[in-house]
Amino acid sequence: MHHLDLADPAFSTRSAAVRTAREAHWCARTPYGLAVLRYREVGMLLRDRRLRQGSHAWPLTNGLTGPFAQFWMRSVIGQEGAAHRRLRDLAVPVLSEAFIEGLRPSFQAIADDLCAGLVARETCEFQGDFAIPFAGQAICALLGLPLSDWPIISHDASDLGLAMGVECRRHEPVFDAACERLTALAARLVERARDGEDRTSYIAGLVARADADPQTDETALLDLIVISIFGGVDTTRSQLGLGLSLFIDHPAQWAALRADPSLIPNAVEEIIRARPTTTWVTREAVEDFEFGGETIAKGTVLHLLVHASARDPAICDAAGFDITLRRRKHFGFGGGAHHCIGHLVARTDIACALAALARTFETVDYDGAPVWLPDSGNTSAERLPIRYTIAICDKPEPYFTPRAAQNMALGDSE
Protein backbone atom coordinates (compact mmCIF):
# COMPACT_ATOMS: atom_id res chain seq x y z
CA MET A 1 0.00 0.00 0.00
CA HIS A 2 1.34 3.42 -0.98
CA HIS A 3 1.78 6.39 1.36
CA LEU A 4 0.40 9.84 0.53
CA ASP A 5 1.44 12.82 2.64
CA LEU A 6 -1.81 14.78 2.96
CA ALA A 7 -0.13 17.01 5.54
CA ASP A 8 2.31 18.40 2.95
CA PRO A 9 1.04 21.79 1.66
CA ALA A 10 2.50 20.83 -1.73
CA PHE A 11 0.44 17.63 -1.92
CA SER A 12 -2.04 17.51 -4.80
CA THR A 13 -4.98 15.17 -5.22
CA ARG A 14 -4.32 15.48 -8.97
CA SER A 15 -0.72 14.26 -8.72
CA ALA A 16 0.98 11.32 -10.36
CA ALA A 17 1.55 9.90 -6.88
CA VAL A 18 -2.22 9.68 -6.35
CA ARG A 19 -2.75 8.03 -9.73
CA THR A 20 -0.01 5.51 -9.02
CA ALA A 21 -1.45 4.72 -5.61
CA ARG A 22 -4.96 4.36 -7.08
CA GLU A 23 -3.69 1.92 -9.70
CA ALA A 24 -2.02 -0.19 -7.01
CA HIS A 25 -4.85 -0.34 -4.46
CA TRP A 26 -8.21 1.20 -3.53
CA CYS A 27 -6.60 3.02 -0.61
CA ALA A 28 -3.32 4.49 0.60
CA ARG A 29 -1.89 5.34 4.00
CA THR A 30 -1.64 9.00 5.10
CA PRO A 31 -0.60 10.85 8.29
CA TYR A 32 -4.32 11.26 9.03
CA GLY A 33 -5.54 7.73 8.30
CA LEU A 34 -6.46 6.09 5.00
CA ALA A 35 -7.05 7.81 1.67
CA VAL A 36 -9.74 6.11 -0.43
CA LEU A 37 -8.96 6.54 -4.12
CA ARG A 38 -11.37 4.56 -6.28
CA TYR A 39 -14.90 5.42 -7.34
CA ARG A 40 -16.61 2.20 -6.24
CA GLU A 41 -15.10 2.23 -2.77
CA VAL A 42 -15.77 5.96 -2.25
CA GLY A 43 -19.42 5.47 -3.15
CA MET A 44 -19.82 2.48 -0.86
CA LEU A 45 -18.09 4.07 2.12
CA LEU A 46 -20.05 7.31 1.86
CA ARG A 47 -23.14 5.25 2.68
CA ASP A 48 -21.61 2.77 5.13
CA ARG A 49 -23.35 2.94 8.51
CA ARG A 50 -20.19 1.72 10.23
CA LEU A 51 -18.71 5.16 9.53
CA ARG A 52 -19.57 8.61 10.81
CA GLN A 53 -18.76 12.01 9.35
CA GLY A 54 -15.03 12.37 9.95
CA SER A 55 -14.69 16.13 9.67
CA HIS A 56 -16.05 16.53 13.19
CA ALA A 57 -12.56 15.60 14.37
CA TRP A 58 -10.73 18.11 12.14
CA PRO A 59 -10.28 20.67 14.95
CA LEU A 60 -8.97 18.03 17.36
CA THR A 61 -6.68 16.55 14.70
CA ASN A 62 -5.13 19.95 14.12
CA GLY A 63 -5.06 21.14 17.74
CA LEU A 64 -7.77 23.79 17.31
CA THR A 65 -9.57 24.75 20.51
CA GLY A 66 -11.21 28.16 20.00
CA PRO A 67 -14.72 29.32 19.01
CA PHE A 68 -14.49 27.79 15.54
CA ALA A 69 -13.54 24.39 16.93
CA GLN A 70 -16.50 24.42 19.32
CA PHE A 71 -18.89 25.58 16.59
CA TRP A 72 -17.64 22.98 14.12
CA MET A 73 -18.00 20.02 16.46
CA ARG A 74 -21.56 20.88 17.52
CA SER A 75 -22.72 21.87 13.99
CA VAL A 76 -24.59 19.67 11.51
CA ILE A 77 -21.15 18.56 10.26
CA GLY A 78 -20.21 17.19 13.66
CA GLN A 79 -23.51 15.58 14.65
CA GLU A 80 -24.80 12.08 13.93
CA GLY A 81 -28.00 10.13 14.35
CA ALA A 82 -31.15 11.86 15.60
CA ALA A 83 -29.39 15.16 16.33
CA HIS A 84 -28.00 15.28 12.81
CA ARG A 85 -31.34 14.37 11.21
CA ARG A 86 -33.13 17.07 13.20
CA LEU A 87 -30.73 19.74 11.94
CA ARG A 88 -31.01 18.55 8.34
CA ASP A 89 -34.80 18.46 8.68
CA LEU A 90 -34.73 22.16 9.52
CA ALA A 91 -32.82 23.19 6.41
CA VAL A 92 -33.61 20.73 3.62
CA PRO A 93 -37.36 21.53 3.28
CA VAL A 94 -36.59 25.26 3.22
CA LEU A 95 -34.07 24.78 0.40
CA SER A 96 -36.74 23.29 -1.84
CA GLU A 97 -36.48 23.33 -5.60
CA ALA A 98 -39.32 25.86 -5.78
CA PHE A 99 -37.59 28.20 -3.31
CA ILE A 100 -34.27 28.00 -5.16
CA GLU A 101 -35.97 28.52 -8.51
CA GLY A 102 -37.44 31.69 -7.05
CA LEU A 103 -33.89 32.93 -6.41
CA ARG A 104 -32.74 32.23 -9.95
CA PRO A 105 -33.69 35.69 -11.34
CA SER A 106 -31.69 37.31 -8.54
CA PHE A 107 -28.66 35.14 -9.27
CA GLN A 108 -28.92 35.97 -12.97
CA ALA A 109 -29.23 39.70 -12.31
CA ILE A 110 -26.19 39.67 -9.99
CA ALA A 111 -24.07 37.87 -12.60
CA ASP A 112 -25.25 40.12 -15.44
CA ASP A 113 -24.50 43.25 -13.42
CA LEU A 114 -20.98 42.10 -12.62
CA CYS A 115 -20.35 41.17 -16.25
CA ALA A 116 -21.59 44.60 -17.33
CA GLY A 117 -18.81 46.07 -15.24
CA LEU A 118 -16.23 44.01 -17.15
CA VAL A 119 -17.37 44.92 -20.67
CA ALA A 120 -15.38 48.15 -20.91
CA ARG A 121 -12.20 46.36 -19.85
CA GLU A 122 -9.90 43.76 -21.38
CA THR A 123 -8.43 42.35 -18.17
CA CYS A 124 -9.49 41.69 -14.61
CA GLU A 125 -8.59 39.71 -11.53
CA PHE A 126 -11.42 37.21 -11.79
CA GLN A 127 -11.70 36.23 -8.13
CA GLY A 128 -11.85 39.81 -6.86
CA ASP A 129 -13.83 41.28 -9.76
CA PHE A 130 -16.38 38.51 -10.26
CA ALA A 131 -16.25 35.28 -8.23
CA ILE A 132 -16.03 36.81 -4.75
CA PRO A 133 -18.65 39.56 -5.22
CA PHE A 134 -20.96 37.16 -7.06
CA ALA A 135 -20.81 34.56 -4.27
CA GLY A 136 -21.21 37.24 -1.61
CA GLN A 137 -24.20 38.85 -3.30
CA ALA A 138 -25.79 35.46 -4.00
CA ILE A 139 -25.67 34.56 -0.30
CA CYS A 140 -27.19 37.98 0.51
CA ALA A 141 -30.07 37.12 -1.81
CA LEU A 142 -30.49 33.81 -0.01
CA LEU A 143 -30.44 35.47 3.42
CA GLY A 144 -32.75 38.31 2.43
CA LEU A 145 -30.08 40.96 2.98
CA PRO A 146 -29.29 43.99 0.80
CA LEU A 147 -26.74 43.01 -1.85
CA SER A 148 -24.55 45.86 -0.64
CA ASP A 149 -23.81 43.88 2.53
CA TRP A 150 -21.80 41.32 0.55
CA PRO A 151 -18.23 42.56 1.33
CA ILE A 152 -18.56 41.96 5.07
CA ILE A 153 -20.16 38.53 4.69
CA SER A 154 -17.72 37.48 1.99
CA HIS A 155 -14.70 38.58 4.04
CA ASP A 156 -15.82 36.63 7.10
CA ALA A 157 -16.68 33.53 5.06
CA SER A 158 -13.25 33.71 3.43
CA ASP A 159 -11.56 33.95 6.83
CA LEU A 160 -13.62 31.01 8.08
CA GLY A 161 -12.44 28.97 5.09
CA LEU A 162 -8.88 29.17 6.38
CA ALA A 163 -9.92 26.65 9.03
CA MET A 164 -10.24 23.90 6.43
CA GLY A 165 -6.76 24.01 4.94
CA VAL A 166 -3.80 21.88 5.91
CA GLU A 167 -2.09 24.98 7.38
CA CYS A 168 -5.11 25.91 9.52
CA ARG A 169 -3.29 26.05 12.84
CA ARG A 170 -1.46 29.26 12.02
CA HIS A 171 -4.72 31.00 10.99
CA GLU A 172 -6.75 30.13 14.09
CA PRO A 173 -7.08 33.68 15.52
CA VAL A 174 -8.39 34.91 12.16
CA PHE A 175 -11.08 32.29 11.65
CA ASP A 176 -12.08 32.31 15.32
CA ALA A 177 -12.87 36.02 15.05
CA ALA A 178 -14.77 35.44 11.80
CA CYS A 179 -16.80 32.67 13.43
CA GLU A 180 -17.86 35.00 16.25
CA ARG A 181 -18.83 37.78 13.82
CA LEU A 182 -20.91 35.41 11.68
CA THR A 183 -22.66 34.05 14.77
CA ALA A 184 -23.57 37.59 15.79
CA LEU A 185 -24.89 38.23 12.28
CA ALA A 186 -26.96 35.04 12.47
CA ALA A 187 -28.51 36.25 15.73
CA ARG A 188 -29.49 39.56 14.11
CA LEU A 189 -31.04 37.75 11.14
CA VAL A 190 -33.08 35.51 13.43
CA GLU A 191 -34.32 38.51 15.42
CA ARG A 192 -35.33 40.26 12.21
CA ALA A 193 -37.34 37.22 11.08
CA ARG A 194 -39.07 36.93 14.45
CA ASP A 195 -39.95 40.63 14.37
CA GLY A 196 -41.68 40.10 11.02
CA GLU A 197 -39.18 42.18 9.03
CA ASP A 198 -38.27 39.11 6.95
CA ARG A 199 -40.99 36.66 5.93
CA THR A 200 -39.64 35.14 2.72
CA SER A 201 -35.89 34.38 2.97
CA TYR A 202 -34.06 31.19 3.85
CA ILE A 203 -33.65 32.59 7.37
CA ALA A 204 -37.39 33.16 7.71
CA GLY A 205 -38.02 29.56 6.69
CA LEU A 206 -35.45 28.22 9.14
CA VAL A 207 -36.81 30.30 12.01
CA ALA A 208 -40.38 29.17 11.35
CA ARG A 209 -39.35 25.53 11.45
CA ALA A 210 -37.04 25.97 14.44
CA ASP A 211 -39.67 27.78 16.49
CA ALA A 212 -42.13 24.96 15.79
CA ASP A 213 -39.64 22.37 17.11
CA PRO A 214 -39.08 22.59 20.88
CA GLN A 215 -36.02 20.34 20.57
CA THR A 216 -34.10 22.88 18.48
CA ASP A 217 -32.18 25.26 20.69
CA GLU A 218 -31.01 28.72 19.70
CA THR A 219 -27.35 27.78 19.41
CA ALA A 220 -28.18 24.99 16.95
CA LEU A 221 -30.20 27.43 14.82
CA LEU A 222 -27.39 30.01 14.77
CA ASP A 223 -24.81 27.34 13.95
CA LEU A 224 -26.92 26.14 11.01
CA ILE A 225 -27.07 29.68 9.63
CA VAL A 226 -23.31 30.13 9.98
CA ILE A 227 -22.53 26.83 8.26
CA SER A 228 -24.95 27.78 5.47
CA ILE A 229 -23.20 31.12 4.93
CA PHE A 230 -19.78 29.50 4.98
CA GLY A 231 -20.69 26.71 2.59
CA GLY A 232 -22.63 28.95 0.25
CA VAL A 233 -19.97 31.62 -0.18
CA ASP A 234 -16.89 29.42 -0.11
CA THR A 235 -18.11 26.74 -2.54
CA THR A 236 -19.41 29.14 -5.18
CA ARG A 237 -16.52 31.55 -5.35
CA SER A 238 -13.93 28.77 -5.27
CA GLN A 239 -15.68 26.60 -7.83
CA LEU A 240 -16.10 29.51 -10.25
CA GLY A 241 -12.37 30.24 -10.28
CA LEU A 242 -11.50 26.56 -10.62
CA GLY A 243 -14.05 26.23 -13.41
CA LEU A 244 -12.86 29.22 -15.40
CA SER A 245 -9.28 27.95 -15.21
CA LEU A 246 -10.45 24.67 -16.75
CA PHE A 247 -12.04 26.54 -19.64
CA ILE A 248 -8.87 28.60 -20.11
CA ASP A 249 -6.86 25.38 -20.29
CA HIS A 250 -9.44 23.90 -22.72
CA PRO A 251 -10.51 26.76 -25.02
CA ALA A 252 -12.48 24.45 -27.32
CA GLN A 253 -14.76 23.72 -24.37
CA TRP A 254 -15.41 27.43 -23.85
CA ALA A 255 -16.32 27.74 -27.52
CA ALA A 256 -18.66 24.76 -27.15
CA LEU A 257 -20.35 26.32 -24.12
CA ARG A 258 -20.87 29.63 -25.92
CA ALA A 259 -22.25 27.86 -28.99
CA ASP A 260 -24.68 25.74 -26.96
CA PRO A 261 -25.80 27.20 -23.61
CA SER A 262 -27.88 24.08 -22.97
CA LEU A 263 -24.55 22.50 -21.97
CA ILE A 264 -24.39 24.71 -18.87
CA PRO A 265 -25.91 22.19 -16.40
CA ASN A 266 -23.51 19.46 -17.54
CA ALA A 267 -20.62 21.95 -17.50
CA VAL A 268 -21.30 22.61 -13.81
CA GLU A 269 -21.06 18.89 -13.08
CA GLU A 270 -17.91 18.48 -15.17
CA ILE A 271 -16.24 21.42 -13.41
CA ILE A 272 -16.93 19.93 -9.99
CA ARG A 273 -15.80 16.53 -11.21
CA ALA A 274 -12.56 17.82 -12.73
CA ARG A 275 -11.53 20.48 -10.14
CA PRO A 276 -13.59 20.20 -6.95
CA THR A 277 -12.99 22.84 -4.32
CA THR A 278 -13.49 20.15 -1.67
CA THR A 279 -10.85 17.64 -2.66
CA TRP A 280 -11.79 15.04 -0.08
CA VAL A 281 -14.52 14.24 2.42
CA THR A 282 -13.89 12.24 5.55
CA ARG A 283 -15.48 9.43 7.50
CA GLU A 284 -14.49 7.83 10.81
CA ALA A 285 -15.00 4.18 11.74
CA VAL A 286 -17.33 3.72 14.73
CA GLU A 287 -16.52 -0.01 14.96
CA ASP A 288 -13.97 -2.52 13.70
CA PHE A 289 -14.83 -4.01 10.31
CA GLU A 290 -13.39 -5.61 7.19
CA PHE A 291 -13.59 -3.84 3.86
CA GLY A 292 -11.90 -4.54 0.54
CA GLY A 293 -9.43 -6.93 2.11
CA GLU A 294 -8.37 -4.41 4.77
CA THR A 295 -9.11 -4.32 8.49
CA ILE A 296 -10.54 -0.94 9.43
CA ALA A 297 -10.10 -0.39 13.17
CA LYS A 298 -12.56 1.68 15.18
CA GLY A 299 -11.42 5.30 15.16
CA THR A 300 -9.68 5.06 11.76
CA VAL A 301 -10.26 8.17 9.64
CA LEU A 302 -10.85 7.60 5.95
CA HIS A 303 -10.32 10.46 3.52
CA LEU A 304 -12.46 9.86 0.45
CA LEU A 305 -10.63 11.62 -2.38
CA VAL A 306 -13.51 12.80 -4.53
CA HIS A 307 -11.26 14.05 -7.33
CA ALA A 308 -9.30 10.81 -7.56
CA SER A 309 -12.53 8.82 -7.52
CA ALA A 310 -14.10 10.93 -10.27
CA ARG A 311 -11.10 10.25 -12.51
CA ASP A 312 -10.93 6.53 -11.72
CA PRO A 313 -10.31 4.79 -15.08
CA ALA A 314 -12.86 2.17 -14.07
CA ILE A 315 -15.68 4.70 -14.60
CA CYS A 316 -14.03 7.54 -16.51
CA ASP A 317 -12.71 6.06 -19.74
CA ALA A 318 -12.37 9.47 -21.43
CA ALA A 319 -9.66 11.59 -19.85
CA GLY A 320 -9.60 15.37 -19.80
CA PHE A 321 -12.30 18.01 -19.46
CA ASP A 322 -15.28 17.63 -21.77
CA ILE A 323 -18.62 19.30 -20.99
CA THR A 324 -20.36 17.40 -23.79
CA LEU A 325 -19.88 14.00 -22.15
CA ARG A 326 -22.35 12.55 -19.69
CA ARG A 327 -20.39 10.72 -17.03
CA ARG A 328 -21.15 8.88 -13.84
CA LYS A 329 -22.11 11.21 -11.01
CA HIS A 330 -19.31 12.66 -8.91
CA PHE A 331 -19.07 12.92 -5.13
CA GLY A 332 -18.11 16.59 -5.02
CA PHE A 333 -21.02 17.25 -2.65
CA GLY A 334 -20.32 14.19 -0.52
CA GLY A 335 -22.98 11.54 -0.18
CA GLY A 336 -25.09 9.50 2.16
CA ALA A 337 -26.48 11.07 5.34
CA HIS A 338 -24.06 14.00 5.07
CA HIS A 339 -24.77 14.89 1.44
CA CYS A 340 -24.41 18.69 1.16
CA ILE A 341 -27.70 20.38 2.05
CA GLY A 342 -26.93 23.33 -0.22
CA HIS A 343 -26.01 21.43 -3.37
CA LEU A 344 -28.99 22.73 -5.39
CA VAL A 345 -28.17 26.32 -4.42
CA ALA A 346 -24.55 25.87 -5.52
CA ARG A 347 -25.52 24.18 -8.78
CA THR A 348 -27.99 26.95 -9.57
CA ASP A 349 -25.91 30.02 -8.76
CA ILE A 350 -22.81 28.60 -10.48
CA ALA A 351 -24.94 27.86 -13.56
CA CYS A 352 -26.29 31.42 -13.61
CA ALA A 353 -22.77 32.81 -13.33
CA LEU A 354 -21.51 30.58 -16.15
CA ALA A 355 -24.39 31.65 -18.38
CA ALA A 356 -23.56 35.33 -17.90
CA LEU A 357 -19.84 34.80 -18.42
CA ALA A 358 -20.42 32.76 -21.58
CA ARG A 359 -22.56 35.57 -23.02
CA THR A 360 -19.87 38.12 -22.14
CA PHE A 361 -16.45 36.56 -22.90
CA GLU A 362 -15.86 35.40 -26.45
CA THR A 363 -12.37 34.26 -25.51
CA VAL A 364 -10.61 34.14 -22.16
CA ASP A 365 -7.01 33.46 -21.17
CA TYR A 366 -4.61 33.97 -18.28
CA ASP A 367 -3.10 37.42 -17.86
CA GLY A 368 -0.24 36.31 -15.65
CA ALA A 369 0.22 33.39 -13.32
CA PRO A 370 -2.67 32.44 -11.03
CA VAL A 371 -2.04 32.07 -7.30
CA TRP A 372 -3.60 28.96 -5.78
CA LEU A 373 -4.29 27.71 -2.30
CA PRO A 374 -2.76 24.27 -1.62
CA ASP A 375 -4.31 21.69 -3.94
CA SER A 376 -5.74 19.67 -1.06
CA GLY A 377 -8.27 20.13 1.69
CA ASN A 378 -10.44 23.02 0.44
CA THR A 379 -8.72 24.64 -2.54
CA SER A 380 -9.32 27.76 -4.60
CA ALA A 381 -7.63 30.45 -6.64
CA GLU A 382 -6.39 33.29 -4.46
CA ARG A 383 -5.72 35.40 -7.55
CA LEU A 384 -6.81 34.61 -11.09
CA PRO A 385 -5.70 37.36 -13.50
CA ILE A 386 -7.39 37.00 -16.89
CA ARG A 387 -7.65 38.79 -20.22
CA TYR A 388 -10.61 38.41 -22.52
CA THR A 389 -12.41 39.61 -25.62
CA ILE A 390 -16.01 40.75 -25.40
CA ALA A 391 -18.78 39.42 -27.62
CA ILE A 392 -22.16 39.88 -26.00
CA CYS A 393 -24.44 37.12 -27.18
CA ASP A 394 -28.09 37.91 -27.81
CA LYS A 395 -29.04 34.25 -27.75
CA PRO A 396 -31.73 33.58 -25.12
CA GLU A 397 -30.59 31.50 -22.21
CA PRO A 398 -32.26 28.06 -22.04
CA TYR A 399 -34.54 27.44 -19.12
CA PHE A 400 -33.54 24.74 -16.69
CA THR A 401 -34.40 23.92 -13.10
CA PRO A 402 -31.92 23.23 -10.31
CA ARG A 403 -32.97 19.58 -10.40
CA ALA A 404 -32.19 19.41 -14.11
CA ALA A 405 -28.66 20.57 -13.39
CA GLN A 406 -28.23 17.80 -10.84
CA ASN A 407 -29.66 15.10 -13.08
CA MET A 408 -27.41 15.79 -16.04
CA ALA A 409 -24.93 13.33 -14.52
CA LEU A 410 -25.66 9.66 -14.99
CA GLY A 411 -26.90 7.65 -12.03
CA ASP A 412 -29.38 8.31 -9.28
CA SER A 413 -29.10 11.43 -7.17
CA GLU A 414 -28.43 11.35 -3.45
N, C-alpha and C positions, 0 to 999 in steps of 0.2 A: 504493500500500500504506500502510495506517495505521500509526501508531506508538503503542505502549502502554508506559507507564513502569512496568515490573514492580518497579523499585527504589524506587518511592514507597510508603512505608508506608500511605498512604491508598488505594492502588490496590485495586480489587475485581474479581475475575473475574466478578462478577455485574453489572457496571456497564453503563450504556448505551453507554459507549465500546467495550466488548468486543462488544456486540451489533452496533453499527454497523460495526466492523471485520470481524466475521464475515460480515455481509451483503455487504460489499464484496469480500472475498477470503478464501481458506482460511487465510491466515496474515497476521501483522502483525510489524513490526520492534519490537524491544525493546532495552534497554541490554545484555541478556545474550544476544542472538541473535534467533531467530524464535519467535513464539508461533503455535502451530497451533490453529485455532479450530473446525474443522468435524469432524463425527463420522467421515465416511468417511476423511478424511486422517489423523486421529488413529489410527484402527484400522489403517490400512495402515502407518503409520510405526512403530507399536509393534512390528510384526513384520518390519520391513525390516532385512535383514542388513548393509546399508551403514551402519547406525547402531549405536552402543554405548550402554549406560546412561550418561546424561549427568551424573547426580548425583555420580559419582565426582569430578568437577571442582569441586563446590560449595565445598569448603574453599579451593582455590586461587583460585577466582573471588572469594571474599570475604576473601582474605588471612589465612586461618586456618592456624596452623602447629603447634599443640600436640597433646596426646595424642588429642583427638577427631579432629583432621584425619588423623592417622596411622591411627587405627582405621578411620575411614570409608573411606579409600582402599584399604585392604587387605581390607575386609569383603566379604561377598557382593554388596553394592551396587556396590562398585568394581571387581569382577573380571569378566572376560569369558572366553569359550571354555572350555577344559578345566578351568581353575581354578574358574570359576564353576559349571560343571556338577557338579564334585565336591562343592562346598559345598552346593548344592541337594540333591544326592543323599544327603547326610547327614540333612537335615532333613525333606524331603518325605515319605519313607516313615514316619517317626516320627509325623508329623502326619496320620495316616490318618483316614478317616471313622470307623472303629471306635474308635480312640483318643479322638477328639474327642467322639463320642457317649458314651463312658464318663465324660467330664467334665461332661456336661450336667446331671446331678443336683446336682453341686457348684455349678455356675453358678446353677441355679435356687434352691438353698438360700441362697446369698450374696445374691441379689437379694431373695428373700422376707424375709430377716432385716433387710436395710436398710430395706425398705418397712415392716416392723413397727415400726421405730423412728420412722417418720414419721406413723403413724396417729394418735397423740395430739396432733399438731400441725396447724396450718393453713397454716404457711409454712415455707420452708426455703431455703437457698442450695444449689441442686441440684447444682452441681459438687462442692462440699465435702461435702455430706451424702449424696450418692448416687453420682454418676458416678466421682469419684476413688476412693473406697473400693471401689466395685464393681470397677473395672478393676484396682486393686491387688490385691484378694483373688483375682480371677480368675486373674491371672498367678501368684500364689502356688500356686493349685490346679494350674496347669499345671506349675510347677517342682517340685511336691512339698514345698513349704514350709508351715509353719504360717500360717494366715490372718492371725494377729496380726503377722506380719512386714510386712504391706502398707504401712504408712506410710513406712518407709525406702525400699523399692523404688519406690513411687509418687513420692516426692520426687525421687529420683535420675533416674527416667525423665522427670519433668517438666522438671528442669534440663537433661537431655540434649536435650529437644525444642526448647530455645531455640536450638540450633545450626541449626535448619532454617528460621528466620524471616529476613525480609529485613533485620532489624536485628541479625543474629547476632554481628557483630564486637564489639559492646560487651558481650556476654554470655560471651565466650570463657573467662575464668577460671572461671566458674560451671559451664559444661558440660564443661570439661576435668576439673575435680575430680570431677564426677559420673561421667564415663567411667572414671576410674581406680577409683572405688569399685565400680562395677558389674563391672568386670573382676576385681577382687578377690573379689567375691561369686561370680562365675562359677567362679573357681578353687576356692572352697570347695565349691560344688555338685558340681563334677567329682570332687573328692577324696571327697566323701561317697558318690557313686555307685560309685566304684572300691573303696571300703571295704565295699560291700555294704549300706550304710545306706539306700540308695534303689535299688529295683529296678523301679519301675513308672512313674516320671514321664517327662516329655519329656526331662529331662536324662539319665536313665538310658538312654533309647533312643539319644540322641545319642552318649553315651560308648561304648556298645556298638558302634555303627557306626564311630565314629572310631577306636577301638582295633583294629578289624578292618581298617582301611585304613592301611597304612604311609605313604601319601602325605599324610595329614592331620596337620599339626603342631599342637602344643598351642595356639599363638597363634590359629590359624584356628578351633579349637574354641571357645575363650573368646570370640572375636569373634562367632561365630555365636550364642552364648548371649546376649551383650549386645544384639545387634541384635534378637533375638527378644523380649527383655524390653522394649526401647524401643518396638518396633512394637506389641507386644501391649497395653501400658499406654496409650500415647499415642493410638492409633487408637480404642480402645474408649471411653475417657473423653471424648475430643473429639467423637466421633460421637454419643454419647448426648446431650450438651448441644445439639449442632446439631440433632439429631432432635427433641428435646422442644420446641425453639423453633419448629420447623416446625409441630408439632401445636398449639402455642399460637396461632400465626398462622392456623391452619386448624382451628378447633374441631370442625367437622363431621367432619373426618378422625379426630379422637380418638374421637368418638362412634362412628364406623364401626368403628374398631379394637376398642373395648370391646364392641360388639355382635357382632362376628365375629372372634374370636381367630385363625381360620385365615388372616386377612390378614397376620399378623405377618411371615412370610417375605418377602412382597412389600413390606411396609412398610419392612423393613430395606434392601431394594434401592432403594426410592424415596427414602429418607432420604439414602443415599450418592449417589444421582443428583442430588438437589436441593441438598444442602449437604455436599459432600465435605470432610473435614478436610484431605486432600491435594488442593490445588486444581490442581496441575499435576504431571506427571512429565516427565522430561527425557531426551533422547537427543542423542548427539554424532556427527556424520558422521565416518566413518573413511576416506572417499574422496570425491572430487568426483562429483556425479551430478545428473541433471535430475529434477525432480519437480514435477508440477502447473504446468508452465510456468515454474518458477523454477530457477535454478542454485544448488545447495547445495554450497558449498565445503567441502573437508575441514577439520575442526575447528569447523564451525558447530554451535552448540548450539540444539536445537529444544525449546521448552517446549510440551508437549502439554496444553492446558488442558482437563482432563477435565470440569469443570463446563460450560464453554462448549460442548463437544462433545455432552454429554448433553442440552443444551437446543437443539441445532441444529434449526431448523424442518424441515429435510429428513427428520428421523426422529422428531421429537417434535411432532406436530401438535396436541397438547392441552397447553396451557400450565398452569402452576400445580403444585400438590402434590396428588396423588391416589393413594392406596395401593390403590385398587381396579382401576387400569389396569395392564395388562401391557405394558411398553414394551421397546424394544430394550435389550440389556444395556449397562451403563455401563462406563467404564474407571477407576472409582474405586480399583481394586486394580492398576492398570497393565495390562500385557499382554505377550504374547510371552515371551521367555526370562526376563525379570525380573518376571513376574507374581508378586504377593505370596505368599510361601510360607505365610503365616498367615491367608489369607483365610477359610478355613473356621472357624478359631477365632474370628475377629472376627464373622463372620456368626452364629455360634452363641451367643456370650456376649451380643452385642447383642440377639439375639432373646429370650433368657431374661430379660434386664433389661426389655425392652419388655413382655413378658408379665406380669411382676410389677407393673410400674407401671400397666398397663392394668387390672389387677384391683384396684389400690389407689386410684387417682385417678379419681373420677367426672368432675370438671372440673379444669382446670389453666390458670393464667394467670400473667402476669408480676406480680411484687410489687416494682416498681421497675425501673429501666433495667439491662439486662444490660451487662456489660463484655466486649468481644471483643478477641481478638488481631487483628492486621491480617488482612484478608480476602484473603490471598494467601500463597503458600508453604504452610506447615502452619498451619491456623487452628483456633480453638476459642473457647469461652466461658471467660473468666477467672473471671467471676462471673455466676451465673444465678439471681437471686432469684425465687422463684415462690410463689404461693398456690394452694391446692387444696381441694377437698371430697373427703371419703372415702366410698367406697361399695365395700366389699370384695365382690367377685364370687365366688360359689360355683360358677361354671361351670367344668367341667374344662378344662384347657388341652389343645388338640389336639396330637397327637404329630407331630413332623416331624423329619427328619434334617438334618444340616448340608448335605448335597448337595441336599435339597429346597429349602432356602433359596436356594441358589445358582441352581437351575434355574427359579425362578419368573420370572426375566427371560427374554425371548425371545432366541433365538439360541443358538449353541453356546457352551459354557464354554471357558475357556482350557485 
